[in-house]
Amino acid sequence: MRIGVFVDEMGPSLDAVIDQFQAAAKAGFAGVWLGQRTGRDALTTLAVAGRQTPGIQLGTAVVPTYPRHPLALAAQALTVQEAVGGRLSLGLGVSHRHIIEDQYGYSFDRPARHLREYLSALVPLLRGESVTYRGETLTAVGAVDVAAAAPPSVLVGALSPAMLSVAGELAEGTITTWATASALAEHVVPAITKAAGRRTPRVVASTVVCVTSHEDDRRAWVTENFGMVGQLPIYRTMLDRGHAAGPQDTVIIGDETAVERQIRRLFDAGATELVAVLLGSEEEQARTTALLAGLAG
């Protein structure tokens, strides 16, 4: 099984984040993934920490598209790709209306159209090509001259049918969150596979994982801290597709046997990779890491 781990880019210091990268590599994880929230820039952090952590794949989950023009993101991503020796998976997404409109002041009208136009410009740029793209939502004219060995793999945080269609057609796969195994099997995998045609898309399932003897307490913590997820339209739809009342019903929690069974269910549903978001006490996270390392080995 290909299993990576989500590292908190909001850690107390950059050195602490680098320590988490190195611990993940030592534990045997296949990759380290960073989010892009209100703290450190994910791609910059990957470049710095990745150069000090050889031999492990690196990914973003996910960088919002609207604040970064395709020419700017291509330059940044290719610079990171050069810095880390070709180990980058560039996960990107459109984010949410309340962030894009209320914080950045951009229109969130027809986000699937925006994503299609964005990828139509970005992907050729990452291949080193010159583009002359003029769409309804953006214009991109030019090229990026960075000597990366190969373009990064492009993944999309796609959940809706329209987004999955674009991801399957123009990117290499998707990164899901708050998606159950049934949501993957019945919705995500069929939609993106159909759009990808003859290619086999990557389906990276990001989910909370915790080996614990206190399942009820941990689920209650997820409800308390992430319950608002169910109020965001796209996540609400995904929760409904996965027959989940809230995010607490999507997480993988239990003893070693139960957690392993739930992880295998995700892969059986069509996930090609798992990104584990570790939860719980230091002892619980150590148990979780040991189990995941064993499965990955």
Buried (B, 14 or more C-beta within 10 A) or exposed (E): BBBBBBBBBEBEEBEEBBBBBBBBBEBBBBBBBBBBEEBBBBBBBBBBBBEEBEEBBBBBBBBBBBBBBBBEBBBBBBBBBBBBBBBBBBBBBBBBBEBBBEBEEBEBEEBBBBBBBBBBBBBBBBEBEEBEBEBEBBBBEBBBEBEBEEBBBBBBBBBBBBBBBBBBBBBBBBBBBBBBBBBBBBBBBEBBBEBBEEEEBBBBBBBBBBBBEBBEEBBEBBBEEBEEBBEBEBBBBBBEBBEBEBBBBBBBBBEEEBBBEBBEBBBEBBBBBBBBBBBBEEEBBBBBBBBBBEBBE
